[in-house]
């Protein structure tokens, strides 16, 4: 489920994801690398230039910013001409990366007494409760009470809360899968939870479904979309128009949930 959407233009007149130069450790000892910058319109952009054995100039925008790979024989002025030619794409991708990093930071959980934990699209408050015997979810106060001593380490709070979340994920996902499997007329062989860092779910032709347990953080409509998406693959193992028609047959407004999912980030903590 790719997350592609247009991004606004950069607002800062001087913006670079290389304000702090990254540590460069070339995998290829013979590859020359350098940190450079140029102006794309009104925006100053930092980039890493790698000289490599290749026939054309390549561009990659990732968490570390803009990386450019170019043949050793291509002069700098030609590289910069190519950068200006791709300027709109580069600016858009840099904005997307910045927004993704901001979403990931916002999604981070403080694993401590009083911390906030998203559960089915709403916030739970983590409460260290030495006098309870088991993890308790108080639906009225929206507190998740953990049987831990006062001053428990963040790792203890995280491990206990995540164990509870994983158990709730299986309880929540299984009936959803059964519901949509019946509506789609497909047979689900098994359901497994995953901790993948880049995928929300997957389906195998034999009927095996894998869902990322962290979906339990999100609103039910988003979970329904991922479940229906993966089960639809048991009828169409592709992303053809027929596949999307299959998803639409059980979720007529799936586009809304798909767009909401694209705003979410998997944060491994």
Buried (B, 14 or more C-beta within 10 A) or exposed (E): EEEEEEBEEBEEEEBBBBEEEBEEEEEEEEBEBEEBEBEBEEBBBBBBBBBBEEEEBBBBBEEBBBBBBBBEEBEEEEBBEBBBEBBEEBBBBBBBBBBBEEEBEEBEBBBBBEBEBBBBBEEBBBBBBEEEEEBBEEEEEBBBBBBBEEEBEEEBBBBBBBEBBBBBBBEBBBEBBBBBBEEBEBEBEEBEBBEBEEEBBBBBEEBBBBBBBBBBBBBEBBBBBBBBBBBBBBBBEEBEEEBBEBBBBBBEEBEEBBEBBEEBBBBEE
